[in-house]
Amino acid sequence: MISQIDKDIITNLLAHPDLRDRQGMDQRVYARISYKKNGVYGWNCNKTHPLQAKFAKYLRPEAIELHAEMDAIVRSVRIFGTDWLENTTLYVVRLKRPGPNIDEWVTGLAKPCEICMAAIEAFDINRVVYTIDKEGIRELIR
């Protein structure tokens, strides 16, 4: 069940300046892994990462660009280690342009792909909250 805390975290992610200030992109994805009051952020980028390639190898070998969910996992492991990821919640938001030559941003579907879901399962992240089109949010519980 989506709580008010979940809604507040999603709202804060959507308002984060890094999400809106990145240049040259028509869509932006931002993620946060949270446990109690600790949180680690990640975002999509055009860089590759060995962990992304490892999980993509059998599912979609061409998908090696670092996804926001994977970036948040990598950063969390670096800071807190792998044990910290058990029983955490991963929040994922997507902002996109509603059409060509439009300057405003709207929320979009940010459900993790099968590659990110494989990593989420491997690292025992048991809950994912993500945006959908038209300002909604959904929850996945493993």
Phi and psi in degrees as GROMACS dihedral restraints (atoms count N, CA, C in turn):
[ dihedral_restraints ]
;  ai    aj    ak    al  type     phi  dphi    fc
    3     4     5     6     1   -78.7    20    10
    4     5     6     7     1   124.3    20    10
    6     7     8     9     1   -97.4    20    10
    7     8     9    10     1   174.7    20    10
    9    10    11    12     1   -66.0    20    10
   10    11    12    13     1   -34.1    20    10
   12    13    14    15     1   -61.6    20    10
   13    14    15    16     1   -43.6    20    10
   15    16    17    18     1   -58.3    20    10
   16    17    18    19     1   -46.4    20    10
   18    19    20    21     1   -62.0    20    10
   19    20    21    22     1   -40.0    20    10
   21    22    23    24     1   -65.7    20    10
   22    23    24    25     1   -41.8    20    10
   24    25    26    27     1   -64.4    20    10
   25    26    27    28     1   -43.7    20    10
   27    28    29    30     1   -60.8    20    10
   28    29    30    31     1   -44.9    20    10
   30    31    32    33     1   -59.9    20    10
   31    32    33    34     1   -43.9    20    10
   33    34    35    36     1   -65.6    20    10
   34    35    36    37     1   -38.9    20    10
   36    37    38    39     1   -63.3    20    10
   37    38    39    40     1   -43.5    20    10
   39    40    41    42     1   -65.0    20    10
   40    41    42    43     1   -26.6    20    10
   42    43    44    45     1   -90.8    20    10
   43    44    45    46     1    -5.0    20    10
   45    46    47    48     1   -61.9    20    10
   46    47    48    49     1   129.5    20    10
   48    49    50    51     1   -61.0    20    10
   49    50    51    52     1   -32.5    20    10
   51    52    53    54     1   -61.3    20    10
   52    53    54    55     1   -32.1    20    10
   54    55    56    57     1   -70.4    20    10
   55    56    57    58     1   -38.7    20    10
   57    58    59    60     1   -89.8    20    10
   58    59    60    61     1   -21.4    20    10
   60    61    62    63     1   -94.2    20    10
   61    62    63    64     1    -0.7    20    10
   63    64    65    66     1   -74.3    20    10
   64    65    66    67     1   129.9    20    10
   66    67    68    69     1   -88.1    20    10
   67    68    69    70     1   151.3    20    10
   69    70    71    72     1    75.7    20    10
   70    71    72    73     1    21.8    20    10
   72    73    74    75     1  -129.8    20    10
   73    74    75    76     1   138.8    20    10
   75    76    77    78     1   -92.1    20    10
   76    77    78    79     1   -10.2    20    10
   78    79    80    81     1  -145.5    20    10
   79    80    81    82     1   149.9    20    10
   81    82    83    84     1  -137.8    20    10
   82    83    84    85     1   136.5    20    10
   84    85    86    87     1  -123.0    20    10
   85    86    87    88     1   135.9    20    10
   87    88    89    90     1  -133.7    20    10
   88    89    90    91     1   141.8    20    10
   90    91    92    93     1  -133.7    20    10
   91    92    93    94     1   154.6    20    10
   93    94    95    96     1  -142.1    20    10
   94    95    96    97     1   131.5    20    10
   96    97    98    99     1  -101.4    20    10
   97    98    99   100     1   126.7    20    10
   99   100   101   102     1  -124.6    20    10
  100   101   102   103     1   139.8    20    10
  102   103   104   105     1  -144.2    20    10
  103   104   105   106     1   116.9    20    10
  105   106   107   108     1    54.0    20    10
  106   107   108   109     1  -120.6    20    10
  108   109   110   111     1   -98.9    20    10
  109   110   111   112     1     0.7    20    10
  111   112   113   114     1   -86.9    20    10
  112   113   114   115     1   144.8    20    10
  114   115   116   117     1  -151.9    20    10
  115   116   117   118     1   143.7    20    10
  117   118   119   120     1  -128.5    20    10
  118   119   120   121     1   134.8    20    10
  120   121   122   123     1  -102.6    20    10
  121   122   123   124     1   156.7    20    10
  123   124   125   126     1  -151.2    20    10
  124   125   126   127     1   159.1    20    10
  126   127   128   129     1  -147.3    20    10
  127   128   129   130     1   160.4    20    10
  129   130   131   132     1   -74.5    20    10
  130   131   132   133     1   149.5    20    10
  132   133   134   135     1  -155.8    20    10
  133   134   135   136     1   171.6    20    10
  135   136   137   138     1   -91.2    20    10
  136   137   138   139     1    16.7    20    10
  138   139   140   141     1   -93.7    20    10
  139   140   141   142     1   157.1    20    10
  141   142   143   144     1   -99.3    20    10
  142   143   144   145     1   162.3    20    10
  144   145   146   147     1  -147.5    20    10
  145   146   147   148     1   140.8    20    10
  147   148   149   150     1   -58.4    20    10
  148   149   150   151     1   -35.2    20    10
  150   151   152   153     1   -67.1    20    10
  151   152   153   154     1   -41.2    20    10
  153   154   155   156     1   -61.0    20    10
  154   155   156   157     1   -45.6    20    10
  156   157   158   159     1   -63.2    20    10
  157   158   159   160     1   -37.3    20    10
  159   160   161   162     1   -61.7    20    10
  160   161   162   163     1   -47.2    20    10
  162   163   164   165     1   -76.0    20    10
  163   164   165   166     1   -27.2    20    10
  165   166   167   168     1   -77.3    20    10
  166   167   168   169     1   -22.5    20    10
  168   169   170   171     1   -47.8    20    10
  169   170   171   172     1   -45.9    20    10
  171   172   173   174     1   -98.0    20    10
  172   173   174   175     1   -16.3    20    10
  174   175   176   177     1   -98.7    20    10
  175   176   177   178     1   -51.9    20    10
  177   178   179   180     1  -151.7    20    10
  178   179   180   181     1    86.0    20    10
  180   181   182   183     1   -56.7    20    10
  181   182   183   184     1   -24.5    20    10
  183   184   185   186     1   -78.6    20    10
  184   185   186   187     1   -13.3    20    10
  186   187   188   189     1   -91.5    20    10
  187   188   189   190     1    70.3    20    10
  189   190   191   192     1  -104.8    20    10
  190   191   192   193     1    -1.1    20    10
  192   193   194   195     1   -71.7    20    10
  193   194   195   196     1   141.9    20    10
  195   196   197   198     1   -68.6    20    10
  196   197   198   199     1   119.8    20    10
  198   199   200   201     1   -85.4    20    10
  199   200   201   202     1   157.3    20    10
  201   202   203   204     1   -59.8    20    10
  202   203   204   205     1   -40.4    20    10
  204   205   206   207     1   -62.9    20    10
  205   206   207   208     1   -43.9    20    10
  207   208   209   210     1   -67.4    20    10
  208   209   210   211     1   -38.4    20    10
  210   211   212   213     1   -62.0    20    10
  211   212   213   214     1   -42.0    20    10
  213   214   215   216     1   -64.6    20    10
  214   215   216   217     1   -38.9    20    10
  216   217   218   219     1   -64.1    20    10
  217   218   219   220     1   -47.8    20    10
  219   220   221   222     1   -58.7    20    10
  220   221   222   223     1   -47.3    20    10
  222   223   224   225     1   -64.3    20    10
  223   224   225   226     1   -39.1    20    10
  225   226   227   228     1   -63.5    20    10
  226   227   228   229     1   -43.6    20    10
  228   229   230   231     1   -62.9    20    10
  229   230   231   232     1   -41.6    20    10
  231   232   233   234     1   -61.7    20    10
  232   233   234   235     1   -39.3    20    10
  234   235   236   237     1   -85.1    20    10
  235   236   237   238     1   -47.1    20    10
  237   238   239   240     1  -113.9    20    10
  238   239   240   241     1   -14.1    20    10
  240   241   242   243     1    90.7    20    10
  241   242   243   244     1   171.8    20    10
  243   244   245   246     1   -75.6    20    10
  244   245   246   247     1   -31.3    20    10
  246   247   248   249     1   -62.0    20    10
  247   248   249   250     1   -29.6    20    10
  249   250   251   252     1   -63.8    20    10
  250   251   252   253     1   -26.3    20    10
  252   253   254   255     1   -72.8    20    10
  253   254   255   256     1   -21.7    20    10
  255   256   257   258     1   -61.1    20    10
  256   257   258   259     1   136.1    20    10
  258   259   260   261     1    64.5    20    10
  259   260   261   262     1    27.3    20    10
  261   262   263   264     1   -95.9    20    10
  262   263   264   265     1   169.4    20    10
  264   265   266   267     1  -115.8    20    10
  265   266   267   268     1   133.0    20    10
  267   268   269   270     1  -103.5    20    10
  268   269   270   271     1   123.7    20    10
  270   271   272   273     1  -106.3    20    10
  271   272   273   274     1   134.7    20    10
  273   274   275   276     1  -133.7    20    10
  274   275   276   277     1   128.7    20    10
  276   277   278   279     1  -125.2    20    10
  277   278   279   280     1   148.0    20    10
  279   280   281   282     1  -128.8    20    10
  280   281   282   283     1   130.3    20    10
  282   283   284   285     1  -110.7    20    10
  283   284   285   286     1   140.2    20    10
  285   286   287   288     1  -144.6    20    10
  286   287   288   289     1   161.5    20    10
  288   289   290   291     1   -82.2    20    10
  289   290   291   292     1   135.8    20    10
  291   292   293   294     1   -72.9    20    10
  292   293   294   295     1   -11.8    20    10
  294   295   296   297     1  -176.4    20    10
  295   296   297   298     1   172.9    20    10
  297   298   299   300     1   -65.3    20    10
  298   299   300   301     1   144.9    20    10
  300   301   302   303     1    59.3    20    10
  301   302   303   304     1    29.0    20    10
  303   304   305   306     1  -113.4    20    10
  304   305   306   307     1   128.7    20    10
  306   307   308   309     1   -85.4    20    10
  307   308   309   310     1   -16.4    20    10
  309   310   311   312     1   -77.9    20    10
  310   311   312   313     1   164.0    20    10
  312   313   314   315     1  -118.9    20    10
  313   314   315   316     1   142.9    20    10
  315   316   317   318     1  -130.4    20    10
  316   317   318   319     1   160.0    20    10
  318   319   320   321     1   -76.1    20    10
  319   320   321   322     1   151.7    20    10
  321   322   323   324     1  -135.5    20    10
  322   323   324   325     1   173.3    20    10
  324   325   326   327     1   -64.3    20    10
  325   326   327   328     1   124.4    20    10
  327   328   329   330     1  -122.5    20    10
  328   329   330   331     1    25.4    20    10
  330   331   332   333     1   -62.8    20    10
  331   332   333   334     1   129.0    20    10
  333   334   335   336     1   -59.0    20    10
  334   335   336   337     1   143.0    20    10
  336   337   338   339     1   -72.2    20    10
  337   338   339   340     1   174.1    20    10
  339   340   341   342     1   -65.4    20    10
  340   341   342   343     1   -28.2    20    10
  342   343   344   345     1   -67.9    20    10
  343   344   345   346     1   -47.6    20    10
  345   346   347   348     1   -66.8    20    10
  346   347   348   349     1   -35.9    20    10
  348   349   350   351     1   -63.6    20    10
  349   350   351   352     1   -37.1    20    10
  351   352   353   354     1   -62.1    20    10
  352   353   354   355     1   -41.4    20    10
  354   355   356   357     1   -68.7    20    10
  355   356   357   358     1   -40.2    20    10
  357   358   359   360     1   -58.6    20    10
  358   359   360   361     1   -44.6    20    10
  360   361   362   363     1   -67.3    20    10
  361   362   363   364     1   -42.3    20    10
  363   364   365   366     1   -63.2    20    10
  364   365   366   367     1   -32.3    20    10
  366   367   368   369     1   -97.6    20    10
  367   368   369   370     1    10.6    20    10
  369   370   371   372     1    59.3    20    10
  370   371   372   373     1    32.9    20    10
  372   373   374   375     1   -77.5    20    10
  373   374   375   376     1   119.4    20    10
  375   376   377   378     1   -97.3    20    10
  376   377   378   379     1    -3.1    20    10
  378   379   380   381     1  -148.3    20    10
  379   380   381   382     1   138.0    20    10
  381   382   383   384     1  -131.2    20    10
  382   383   384   385     1   129.9    20    10
  384   385   386   387     1  -119.9    20    10
  385   386   387   388     1   129.0    20    10
  387   388   389   390     1  -142.9    20    10
  388   389   390   391     1   157.4    20    10
  390   391   392   393     1   -79.9    20    10
  391   392   393   394     1   156.3    20    10
  393   394   395   396     1  -127.8    20    10
  394   395   396   397     1   175.3    20    10
  396   397   398   399     1   -60.5    20    10
  397   398   399   400     1   155.3    20    10
  399   400   401   402     1    62.7    20    10
  400   401   402   403     1    43.4    20    10
  402   403   404   405     1    66.0    20    10
  403   404   405   406     1    18.7    20    10
  405   406   407   408     1   -96.1    20    10
  406   407   408   409     1   168.3    20    10
  408   409   410   411     1  -136.3    20    10
  409   410   411   412     1   151.6    20    10
  411   412   413   414     1  -130.5    20    10
  412   413   414   415     1   167.0    20    10
  414   415   416   417     1  -133.7    20    10
  415   416   417   418     1   138.7    20    10
  417   418   419   420     1  -117.6    20    10
  418   419   420   421     1   131.8    20    10
  420   421   422   423     1  -121.5    20    10
  421   422   423   424     1   127.3    20    10
